[in-house]
Amino acid sequence: MSATILIVDDEENARHHIGAFLDGRGYETIGVATLGEARDRLRQADPDIILLDVQLPDGYGPDLLDEVATMPVRPPVILITAYGDIEMAVEAMKSGAHDFLQKPIVLTQLEKSVCRAVEIVSLRRELAHLRQTRQGEMDFIVGSSQKMRSLVDHARRAAEASVSVLITGETGTGKEVLANFTHRMGPRANKPFIPINCAAIQSTMLESELFGHEAGAFTGAEKRKPGLMEVADGGILFLDEISSMPVDMQAKLLRALEDHSFRRVGGTNLIRIDVQVLAASNRRLATLMEEGKFREDLYYRLKVVDLHIPPLREHKQDIPELVGLFIRHNNQRMGMNIQDVTPRAMQVLMTHSWPGNIRELRNVIERAMLFCDEGSLDVPHLPAELIG
């Protein structure tokens, strides 16, 4: 991952030496000599990482930590000093410093410290992206039908209790959206929500993705990598398409959930975690258990609460509300101003069987809006396969 690193050091040779080293490793560096210049840079742009000297001509470097702590996306700060001691290091870490290096800088140590900071930056970017995506989808869980009201109530109760949840339903019914809703309604709302699609990852790599690995654990594992279960600590791990997980991996997952701990691939240290697990499947796990393809003990460990999302054809009375929501969402996203749907177009939407469920309805409305130059969606704007 590329990263921009702000180097704050009053010694020109040090700035040049560190900057050249990091530039050669693919990073973008910006060098300044004073706290004032550093503050100006922070107002102009957000660096990903800050290398901060302790003794500066116009002040004490660690004073900048308080200002960094108020930034929307807080960059990791690595303190560098020729005057440091253990007590200063401890205080700096308490104030939010990521790491502490002493001059003369050993470049191999600097590289390791920067690499650890980059991992933090990368994870924060991923989480920010997921939160933005989830924020845009949260309102999709709507509906005044009894089935949907009951579903949302059960999801809220499961969220408040922070228990394992199994979400089932056909493709396109909104299983991940319901998982997002469960996350936001519970005490873990401000903690990570980490999704993993078990069907999209090779079985040989799934263990590494979940539990992480140590450097040298296998060919290509050049450095330690934290697993998604570790990243989700304190929050929620969403296992989508859990039915695709190999049986041997199911046993390892069950053990981690039962013990609240695991070891990285190739590691010996036990890593303790506090994770709420939400799992989803569009296949009948009971059938897979009968076929020996899914562990019964894992099934009941996950199914503390069972949330089944009905297909759209079973709650068509929610279609007008969903259509209105999608129109409002797309108006904002696409810069349009469509106000409503004609009665005859709504009749077409109400009579369609919707094999692709809510996802299909969302896509149909988006497509219709692209071809609409009026203030209302009408039958000619709908796909031909709906009109018949």
Protein Blocks (a to p, Z undefined) as FASTA:
>chain_A
ZZddddddfblklmmmmmmmmmmnopacdddfbfklmmmmmmmpccfbdcddfbdfkbcf
klmmmmmmmpmbacddddddfkbcfklmmmmmmnopabdcdddddfklmmmmmmmmmmmm
mmmmmmmmmmmmmmmmmmmpgcjbfklmmmmmmmmmmmmnopacddeddehilpmmmmmm
mmmmmmklmpccddddfklpcfklmmmmmnopaehkaghiabccddfklmmgoiacddeh
kllpcfklmmmmmmmmmnopacdehiabdcddddddddddfbdfklmmmnopacfklmmm
mmmpacddddfklmmmlmmmmmmmmmmmmmmmnopacfbdcfklmmmmmmpgolnlmmlm
mmmmmmmmmmpcbfbdcfklpcfklnZZ
